[in-house]
Amino acid sequence: MDQQARELNDIIQSSNPHTFNCLSERGKAIFFPKKGILSQSAEAKGKKINATIGTALEDDGSPMALKSVLSFLNMDNKEPFAYAPSPGQPGIRSAWKEMMLRKNPSLSGKQFSLPVVNSALTHGLSMAGYLFVDSGDAIITPDLYWENYDLIFENSYGGRLETFPMFNQDNGFNIEGLREQLENSTTKKKILILNFPNNPTGYTVTVDEAHAIKNLLVEIAEKGSNVIVLIDDAYFGLVFKEGILKESIFSLLCNAHERILAIKFDGPTKEDYVWGFRVGFVTFGTAKSSPALYSALEAKIGGAIRGSISNASNISQFLLQSAYKAPSYDNEKIEKFSILKRRFEKITTILSDHPEYNQFFTTLPCNSGYFMCVRIHSGNAEKVRSILLEKYSTGVIAQKDVIRLAFSSVPIDSIDLLFENLFNAARDERVS
């Protein structure tokens, strides 16, 4: 093991041995190289002659850029053409942390890391797999989950997803199912994924359910287990009903217990409607912490990023920082949120006005996000999906007996027809 990795491990172990014990073998071995090319380049910065870093510069010292590329960008600054640091530009990291505090007021006064920039949610979760998942480790998740978790945790790192029914008989979050899965796990390291608003269902827990989850995880930690909570906040902020948790559950868990390591994955992809920018953030929080602990964790994930993609898009980071300073930014966010909320409310009205739809499918609980789901009574969601494509020119996603509808991508005037087509296709499937 490299000495730099040993030094980081010593810092983590002395600050919080439970966090150290959460690391995978890869996680223990990784480090961000402070020696070699990066450190030597840093030492040469500002010197009269700097022949260190592998970028091409003009004679005036600015990054080389093709005029044909510059002509499409409304900027004179060539800085975005250079490499970003592996953990991200310092400016956007600080700006995102400030925004987290504004969006999550209960984080005030709590200690958590500076967000580390990655190439959006998939990459961030993959880096968490690198740091914390060994082959054979169980990752607990509700049974309705984003299918990319399979590729990230099972195919890439040899973990295995263990599921529990997401909803209880009262159509609330299944706290007891989560408890049973945690208690049945035989390892002292418990890894859990929480995704609210959930993909595919569009469900976010109520405030009471969120506190019940926290209390359960504290109870598990008190019994001697280390708990890693991966908090997938891809759709954060898109909550359309009252009584639903509007802050990230990270706010409750980041200082809940010294054996609980909460890791928040978020970013502008859905929050700021920039799907192709590929920028996201990873933030760590635990009760027994220190600046040194968080710096060490940031260095480890920075090393994993360095060894996988080098760094996230610099031009995306630059454009986002500029947007966050724009006076119109907040109002523009409200405008887009309102469009999505009106579509959600239209769905609520349609389902209320058409009880006959219950003949062929049941709506799953939904209060937020981009999606909602229906459970096909016959169980053959794939057949219904095929009928929708072939007969009704309508595309949806089928997952086992559930169909996911992305109302985020359907104009409000087409939502009536979407559900009418779904009803007809489900009826056709039953009589075929």
Phi, psi and omega per residue, in radians:
M1 nan 2.365 -3.135
D2 -1.100 2.546 -3.119
Q3 -1.049 -0.583 3.140
Q4 -1.155 -0.630 3.060
A5 -1.158 -0.722 3.118
R6 -1.053 -0.708 -3.135
E7 -1.119 -0.745 3.097
L8 -1.121 -0.737 3.134
N9 -1.070 -0.703 3.126
D10 -1.101 -0.699 3.130
I11 -1.121 -0.823 -3.115
I12 -1.122 -0.774 -3.089
Q13 -1.141 -0.668 -3.137
S14 -1.296 -0.506 3.137
S15 -1.396 -0.802 -3.117
N16 -2.730 1.661 -3.105
P17 -1.049 -0.470 3.116
H18 -1.150 -0.710 3.087
T19 -1.115 -0.717 3.096
F20 -1.045 -0.715 -3.115
N21 -1.235 -0.232 3.065
C22 -1.365 -0.373 -3.060
L23 -1.173 2.481 2.989
S24 -1.299 3.030 3.070
E25 -1.104 -0.658 3.049
R26 -1.113 -0.738 -3.118
G27 -1.085 -0.654 3.114
K28 -1.208 -0.543 -3.047
A29 -1.508 -0.325 -3.037
I30 -1.426 2.683 3.115
F31 -2.723 2.791 3.003
F32 -1.662 2.122 -3.007
P33 -1.209 1.962 3.065
K34 -1.659 -0.025 3.055
K35 -2.062 2.910 3.134
G36 1.554 -2.576 -2.985
I37 -1.025 -0.806 -3.043
L38 -1.137 -0.804 -3.108
S39 -1.204 -0.673 3.131
Q40 -1.167 -0.641 3.076
S41 -1.147 -0.713 3.123
A42 -1.086 -0.710 -3.139
E43 -1.149 -0.502 -3.106
A44 -1.510 -0.153 -3.102
K45 -1.053 2.294 3.123
G46 1.569 -0.132 3.109
K47 -1.291 2.759 -3.086
K48 -1.041 -0.735 3.070
I49 -2.132 2.186 -3.121
N50 -2.238 1.760 -3.111
A51 -1.919 0.815 -3.036
T52 -1.892 -0.993 -2.927
I53 -1.446 2.581 -3.071
G54 -1.487 0.985 2.982
T55 -2.121 2.702 3.109
A56 -1.715 2.229 -3.094
L57 -2.032 2.600 2.979
E58 -1.228 2.985 3.137
D59 -1.143 -0.364 3.099
D60 -1.519 0.029 3.083
G61 1.625 -0.075 3.119
S62 -1.478 2.703 3.123
P63 -1.076 2.440 3.044
M64 -1.141 2.471 3.108
A65 -2.635 2.473 3.109
L66 -1.337 2.389 3.121
K67 -1.060 -0.578 -3.134
S68 -1.154 -0.456 3.052
V69 -1.456 -0.799 -3.131
L70 -1.042 -0.547 -3.069
S71 -1.125 -0.351 3.137
F72 -1.642 -0.027 -3.112
L73 -2.015 2.281 -3.125
N74 -1.519 1.151 -3.121
M75 -2.706 2.521 3.052
D76 -1.643 -0.395 -3.075
N77 -1.315 2.213 3.106
K78 -1.629 0.031 -3.098
E79 -0.947 -0.667 -3.127
P80 -1.104 -0.257 -3.139
F81 -1.384 -0.259 3.140
A82 -1.431 2.994 3.044
Y83 -1.214 2.530 2.918
A84 -1.545 2.713 2.996
P85 -1.052 2.625 -3.120
S86 -0.979 -0.713 3.100
P87 -1.375 -0.051 3.132
G88 1.904 2.847 3.087
Q89 -1.145 2.301 -3.126
P90 -0.956 -0.640 -3.099
G91 -1.111 -0.770 -3.110
I92 -1.305 -0.532 3.093
R93 -1.120 -0.783 3.118
S94 -1.177 -0.717 -3.132
A95 -1.103 -0.715 -3.122
W96 -1.170 -0.663 3.119
K97 -1.123 -0.717 3.087
E98 -1.090 -0.698 3.123
M99 -1.186 -0.643 3.062
M100 -1.016 -0.731 -3.134
L101 -1.166 -0.645 3.105
R102 -1.200 -0.694 -3.105
K103 -1.360 -0.396 -3.098
N104 -2.237 1.340 -3.027
P105 -0.991 -0.502 -3.105
S106 -1.287 -0.079 3.008
L107 -1.319 -0.251 -3.097
S108 -0.986 2.239 3.119
G109 1.504 -0.138 3.126
K110 -1.627 2.618 -3.103
Q111 -1.683 2.219 3.033
F112 -2.642 2.913 -2.992
S113 -1.279 2.924 2.922
L114 -1.289 2.297 3.138
P115 -1.034 2.432 3.081
V116 -1.788 2.335 -3.092
V117 -1.419 2.354 3.024
N118 -2.343 -3.084 -3.107
S119 -1.585 1.005 3.061
A120 1.331 -3.093 -2.857
L121 -1.047 -0.794 -3.121
T122 -1.017 -0.805 -3.132
H123 -1.156 -0.704 3.121
G124 -1.073 -0.796 3.107
L125 -1.118 -0.649 3.097
S126 -1.111 -0.692 3.106
M127 -1.161 -0.573 3.057
A128 -1.174 -0.691 3.046
G129 -1.031 -0.722 3.107
Y130 -1.042 -0.787 -3.043
L131 -1.369 -0.507 -2.906
F132 -2.227 -0.176 -3.045
V133 -1.930 2.088 2.979
D134 -1.704 2.783 3.091
S135 -0.982 2.275 -3.137
G136 1.631 -0.219 3.120
D137 -1.144 2.468 3.077
A138 -1.552 2.415 3.039
I139 -2.079 2.024 -3.050
I140 -1.551 2.327 -3.140
T141 -2.648 2.638 2.970
P142 -0.984 2.733 -3.068
D143 -1.237 -0.275 3.053
L144 -1.795 1.754 -3.022
Y145 -2.477 2.854 3.113
W146 -1.166 2.176 -3.010
E147 -1.118 -0.308 3.128
N148 -1.152 -0.337 3.063
Y149 -1.013 -0.591 3.128
D150 -1.051 -0.874 -3.126
L151 -1.131 -0.730 -3.053
I152 -1.161 -0.919 -2.946
F153 -1.665 -0.611 -3.122
E154 -1.508 -0.980 -3.077
N155 -1.216 -0.678 -3.060
S156 -1.436 -0.657 -2.998
Y157 -2.142 0.046 3.054
G158 1.316 0.236 3.048
G159 -1.339 3.106 3.081
R160 -2.399 2.318 3.120
L161 -1.418 2.244 3.055
E162 -2.040 2.165 -2.973
T163 -1.954 2.806 2.989
F164 -2.386 2.681 3.138
P165 -1.006 2.259 -3.049
M166 -1.166 -0.669 -3.041
F167 -1.956 2.537 3.052
N168 -1.573 -3.043 -3.084
Q169 -1.163 -0.340 3.124
D170 -1.648 0.198 -3.123
N171 1.087 0.533 3.000
G172 -1.906 3.039 3.131
F173 -1.150 2.387 -2.981
N174 -1.459 1.366 -3.133
I175 -1.061 -0.736 -3.105
E176 -1.187 -0.583 3.061
G177 -1.138 -0.700 3.065
L178 -1.107 -0.769 3.117
R179 -1.011 -0.823 -3.105
E180 -1.066 -0.734 -3.129
Q181 -1.166 -0.709 3.112
L182 -1.139 -0.740 -3.094
E183 -1.276 -0.481 3.117
N184 -1.367 -0.329 3.116
S185 -1.183 2.290 -3.042
T186 -1.573 -0.126 -3.102
T187 -1.594 2.667 3.112
K188 -1.353 -0.323 3.090
K189 -1.736 1.997 3.131
K190 -1.817 2.242 3.094
I191 -2.007 2.226 -3.050
L192 -2.304 2.415 3.023
I193 -1.892 2.219 3.006
L194 -2.059 2.222 -3.072
N195 -2.288 1.770 3.117
F196 -2.339 2.289 -0.187
P197 -0.996 2.421 -3.011
N198 -1.348 2.405 2.905
N199 -1.845 1.945 0.525
P200 -1.855 -0.129 -2.873
T201 -1.444 -0.389 -3.018
G202 1.283 0.459 -3.128
Y203 -1.802 2.355 2.969
T204 -2.103 2.456 -3.112
V205 -1.135 2.692 3.008
T206 -1.255 2.948 3.089
V207 -1.048 -0.757 3.141
D208 -1.120 -0.711 3.125
E209 -1.131 -0.667 3.126
A210 -1.088 -0.749 3.119
H211 -1.194 -0.583 3.090
A212 -1.154 -0.671 3.070
I213 -1.096 -0.805 3.111
K214 -1.015 -0.850 -3.106
N215 -1.069 -0.673 3.112
L216 -1.116 -0.787 -3.109
L217 -1.179 -0.626 3.054
V218 -1.115 -0.711 3.111
E219 -1.066 -0.765 3.108
I220 -1.107 -0.731 3.120
A221 -1.131 -0.692 3.131
E222 -1.082 -0.453 3.139
K223 -1.445 -0.007 3.027
G224 1.891 0.088 3.123
S225 -1.613 2.523 2.957
N226 -1.553 2.326 -3.034
V227 -2.112 2.119 3.029
I228 -1.815 2.074 -3.130
V229 -1.910 1.936 3.086
L230 -1.555 1.972 -3.019
I231 -1.837 1.761 -3.109
D232 -1.483 1.734 -3.101
D233 -1.797 0.646 -3.076
A234 -0.967 -0.630 -3.056
Y235 -1.893 0.438 -3.067
F236 -0.948 2.453 3.037
G237 1.666 -0.278 -3.065
L238 -1.653 1.186 3.141
V239 -1.910 2.230 -2.963
F240 -1.933 -0.008 -3.125
K241 -2.232 2.752 3.071
E242 -1.404 2.719 3.126
G243 1.452 -0.034 -3.126
I244 -1.699 2.553 3.141
L245 -1.062 2.058 -3.124
K246 -1.700 -0.372 3.019
E247 -1.549 2.878 3.029
S248 -1.233 2.519 3.078
I249 -1.146 -0.226 2.993
F250 -0.981 -0.602 -3.129
S251 -1.056 -0.582 3.133
L252 -1.463 -0.498 -2.956
L253 -1.762 -0.295 -2.984
C254 -1.191 -0.303 3.068
N255 -2.352 0.487 -3.019
A256 -1.287 -0.618 -3.067
H257 -2.915 2.616 -3.117
E258 -1.214 -0.317 3.083
R259 -1.601 -0.068 3.124
I260 -1.788 2.100 3.022
L261 -1.868 1.927 3.111
A262 -1.657 2.325 -3.131
I263 -2.244 2.063 -3.071
K264 -1.719 2.247 3.089
F265 -2.018 2.070 -3.116
D266 -2.641 -2.953 3.125
G267 2.749 3.135 -3.061
P268 -1.429 -0.093 -3.025
T269 -0.860 -0.992 3.101
K270 -1.704 -0.559 -3.115
E271 -1.109 -0.623 -3.092
D272 -2.073 0.193 3.010
Y273 1.031 0.841 3.133
V274 -2.271 1.143 -2.996
W275 -1.050 -0.633 -3.077
G276 -1.501 -0.047 -3.120
F277 -1.272 -0.490 3.097
R278 0.969 0.978 3.038
V279 -2.222 2.322 3.076
G280 -2.535 3.112 -3.083
F281 -2.394 2.561 3.034
V282 -2.153 2.236 -3.089
T283 -2.283 2.354 -3.097
F284 -1.856 2.542 3.054
G285 -2.653 2.367 3.046
T286 -2.658 2.806 -3.022
A287 -1.237 -0.723 3.135
K288 -1.695 1.669 -2.980
S289 -2.401 3.049 3.078
S290 -2.820 2.769 3.039
P291 -0.961 -0.623 -3.138
A292 -1.150 -0.696 3.105
L293 -1.061 -0.858 -3.103
Y294 -1.162 -0.662 3.092
S295 -1.073 -0.684 3.134
A296 -1.170 -0.740 3.097
L297 -1.133 -0.692 3.089
E298 -1.102 -0.670 3.120
A299 -1.153 -0.685 -3.137
K300 -1.168 -0.806 3.129
I301 -1.234 -0.545 3.040
G302 -1.075 -0.670 3.086
G303 -1.175 -0.681 3.102
A304 -1.134 -0.680 3.081
I305 -1.143 -0.795 3.116
R306 -0.972 -0.698 -3.094
G307 -1.453 -0.074 -3.124
S308 -1.991 -0.980 -3.104
I309 -2.154 0.014 -3.081
S310 1.305 -1.047 3.088
N311 -2.922 2.770 3.097
A312 -1.338 2.928 -3.071
S313 -0.977 2.123 3.140
N314 -1.275 -0.682 -3.109
I315 -1.162 -0.607 3.076
S316 -1.130 -0.750 3.111
Q317 -1.089 -0.711 -3.140
F318 -1.125 -0.803 -3.118
L319 -1.134 -0.681 3.138
L320 -1.156 -0.747 3.102
Q321 -1.038 -0.677 3.112
S322 -1.147 -0.717 -3.133
A323 -1.137 -0.686 -3.102
Y324 -1.145 -0.346 3.110
K325 -1.584 -0.143 -3.080
A326 -1.234 2.351 -3.138
P327 -1.055 -0.473 -3.074
S328 -1.541 -0.072 -2.991
Y329 -0.967 -0.906 -3.064
D330 -1.076 -0.744 -3.136
N331 -1.178 -0.599 3.103
E332 -1.145 -0.660 3.095
K333 -1.110 -0.752 -3.142
I334 -1.077 -0.700 -3.126
E335 -1.079 -0.818 -3.129
K336 -1.188 -0.695 3.086
F337 -1.024 -0.727 -3.107
S338 -1.099 -0.641 3.105
I339 -1.082 -0.820 -3.129
L340 -1.160 -0.683 -3.138
K341 -1.132 -0.700 3.126
R342 -1.102 -0.645 3.093
R343 -1.153 -0.743 3.102
F344 -1.053 -0.780 -3.137
E345 -1.146 -0.583 3.082
K346 -1.122 -0.718 3.105
I347 -1.081 -0.765 3.125
T348 -1.010 -0.741 3.128
T349 -1.157 -0.768 -3.117
I350 -1.053 -0.808 -3.106
L351 -1.160 -0.586 3.083
S352 -1.207 -0.638 -3.092
D353 -1.403 -0.207 -3.057
H354 -2.258 1.253 3.113
P355 -1.100 -0.341 -3.140
E356 -1.125 -0.366 3.129
Y357 -1.082 -0.432 -3.126
N358 -1.177 -0.166 3.099
Q359 -1.106 -0.576 -2.971
F360 -2.116 -0.295 3.098
F361 -2.678 2.694 3.119
T362 -2.004 2.328 3.122
T363 -1.389 2.282 3.061
L364 -1.436 2.719 -3.132
P365 -0.975 2.382 -3.089
C366 -2.638 2.364 3.132
N367 -2.614 0.140 -2.966
S368 -2.965 3.031 2.963
G369 1.408 -2.685 -3.076
Y370 -1.774 -0.316 -2.885
F371 -2.221 2.856 2.858
M372 -2.543 2.797 -3.064
C373 -2.236 2.643 2.960
V374 -2.194 2.522 3.075
R375 -1.737 2.112 -3.104
I376 -1.334 2.180 -3.039
H377 -1.073 -0.607 3.140
S378 -1.284 -0.308 -3.102
G379 1.512 -0.139 -3.052
N380 -1.756 1.225 -3.116
A381 -1.133 -0.615 -3.128
E382 -1.118 -0.673 3.102
K383 -1.150 -0.722 3.094
V384 -1.092 -0.731 3.117
R385 -1.042 -0.749 -3.130
S386 -1.135 -0.713 3.104
I387 -1.113 -0.714 3.115
L388 -1.046 -0.710 3.130
L389 -1.193 -0.861 -2.972
E390 -1.352 -0.619 -3.003
K391 -1.856 -0.485 -3.006
Y392 -2.114 0.131 3.093
S393 0.877 0.817 -3.068
T394 -2.323 2.254 -3.139
G395 -1.873 2.311 3.076
V396 -2.434 3.080 3.090
I397 -1.927 2.268 3.090
A398 -1.859 2.285 3.074
Q399 -2.365 1.808 -3.068
K400 0.991 -2.048 -3.109
D401 -1.719 0.226 -3.044
V402 -2.031 2.478 3.006
I403 -1.993 2.255 3.111
R404 -1.721 2.283 3.102
L405 -1.977 2.120 3.119
A406 -1.608 1.559 3.130
F407 -1.207 -0.246 3.082
S408 -1.064 -0.453 -3.060
S409 -1.923 0.177 -3.108
V410 -1.961 2.136 3.090
P411 -0.997 2.571 -3.041
I412 -1.043 -0.556 -3.124
D413 -1.301 -0.169 -3.135
S414 -1.801 -0.056 -3.039
I415 -1.213 -0.667 3.074
D416 -0.975 -0.823 -3.103
L417 -1.174 -0.623 3.093
L418 -0.973 -0.846 -3.103
F419 -1.300 -0.581 3.057
E420 -1.098 -0.756 3.114
N421 -1.125 -0.703 3.124
L422 -1.088 -0.785 3.116
F423 -1.036 -0.817 -3.105
N424 -1.150 -0.693 -3.132
A425 -1.181 -0.691 3.106
A426 -1.149 -0.635 3.089
R427 -1.181 -0.749 3.126
D428 -1.053 -0.694 -3.122
E429 -1.125 -0.661 -3.113
R430 -1.207 -0.611 -3.066
V431 -1.617 -0.130 -3.095
S432 -1.379 nan nan
